[in-house]
Amino acid sequence: MSRYRLYPTPAQQPALLEHCGHARYMWNLALEQWSMWTRDKGATPGFAEQCRQLTKARAAFGWLRAGSHTVQQQALRDFDQAIKNFYAGTHRRPTWRRAGVHEGFRIVGSQASRIVKLNRKWAKVNVPKVGWVRFRLTCPIPAAKSYRITRDRVGRWHLAFAVVPESIPAPGTGELVGVDRGVTVSAALSTGELLACPGLSDREQVRLKRLQRRLARCRRGSNRRHAVQAALAKLLARGADRRKDWVEKTSTDLARRFDLIRVEDLRIAQMTKRPEPKPNPERPGSYLPNRRRAKAALNRGILANGWGQLVGRLEHKAAGRVERIKPAYTSQTCSVCGHRAPENRKSQAVFRCVACGHQANADVNAAMNIAAGQAVSARRETPPRVSPKREPQLATSA
């Protein structure tokens, strides 16, 4: 997807926000119709029926008629496609869209071709009932039939064209690499490279905590709370931009260097879930400690290192050259002799095999096991663990 920074004038921003509000309203209304279905009722309205309902609603309500029919109709089409993707099992269940979080709309048809290049750095696009809006040219404009305009929490507007980018061709060297993702080390390669995803600096972390504490003391709905929320969103967006830039550069570099890329098949959504509360049987109404804060810190570390973004971009850029490997025991298995035991990894950074004495960085050792792929499970089974006193006797008898 080709994405550009959009620069609307102060007079155009309210009109763009009105389009975002109409698109969000139509999406939530369609979601409400779909969610209210029960077995004793008939089928929920489809896209064609919802378009007929939209025509009647525009005739009855002036505020809806003042908006763009194209924007409102495309919101219904997007929801229809989201439902199809959900039933196909490729996407999650559609959720509600909130103001300030989900700000955007899509334009298709003849409007998508109304783009004029002004010079080498600037171009403009014609948005329905808004007019010509300028955007910065950072790459060639693709031949797309639709585009989407979005606004992030910081207030930045972006223009994105719906086009599938071409994948990066394989180098043809026959080399493969294993990628182990972690919290301390963002990505460790089987070649020995340790990659770190940049985040907020120490000073920015201190400012983040200060803003969060100030936000907790602000009264809801006050002007000061809005100002603190804007400063907090700006700081978090800075870290998200750095993470996205690192993901793009790292995925491009791996796709250009290696013919085959193997990663762990991790279920990040399940890994970052909140721990369930544990009721206290001795005191009804109270709960036992479930290490909620420690789990929250781990979840932040996983999301801050861009685990899912990195693999997603690798599958886009190196299409057909990314393999997902089962992550079981990759961090406990020796990449030299294949011995598997929890004692092999005594710390986060150091791996030392208790059988052959091989010592290496723990993340690099796991990446080498991932690069081996199915060979990890094809090695000989590790014998059952015995007490340290019996280990020498078994070794001499063997």
Number of C-alpha atoms within 10 A of each C-alpha: 12 17 18 18 17 22 17 21 11 8 9 16 16 13 18 22 18 18 27 24 22 22 29 23 20 20 24 20 15 20 19 13 13 15 11 9 12 10 6 6 8 8 10 15 13 14 17 12 10 20 18 10 12 19 14 11 13 15 10 11 10 10 10 18 14 12 19 18 18 17 22 25 21 19 24 26 19 16 18 19 12 18 18 13 15 14 11 10 10 10 12 12 11 15 11 12 16 12 12 14 11 17 23 24 24 25 22 16 12 9 16 19 15 12 16 13 14 12 9 9 11 13 18 20 20 16 20 17 13 16 13 18 17 20 21 18 19 13 10 7 15 13 11 17 15 17 22 16 22 20 20 16 18 18 14 12 20 19 20 19 21 17 14 11 11 10 15 14 13 17 13 11 10 10 11 18 22 29 27 29 25 16 18 15 16 22 25 24 25 23 15 14 12 16 15 16 19 18 18 18 10 9 8 15 13 11 16 18 12 12 17 13 11 14 18 11 10 14 11 11 8 9 11 14 17 15 12 17 18 15 16 20 16 16 18 17 15 14 17 17 13 15 22 17 13 20 24 16 11 17 20 17 12 19 25 15 17 18 20 22 25 25 23 22 13 15 9 13 10 8 13 17 11 12 13 8 13 11 14 12 10 9 9 8 8 12 13 12 10 13 10 13 11 9 16 15 11 15 18 12 17 20 16 18 25 22 20 17 16 21 22 15 17 26 18 18 23 24 15 13 18 22 16 15 20 15 16 12 15 23 25 23 24 30 23 14 14 21 19 24 19 12 12 22 21 13 10 11 13 15 25 20 24 16 14 12 13 15 16 17 17 24 29 27 30 29 29 28 30 30 27 18 20 12 12 21 15 9 11 12 10 11 9 7 10 9 7 8 8 10 11 11 10 10 9 7 6 6
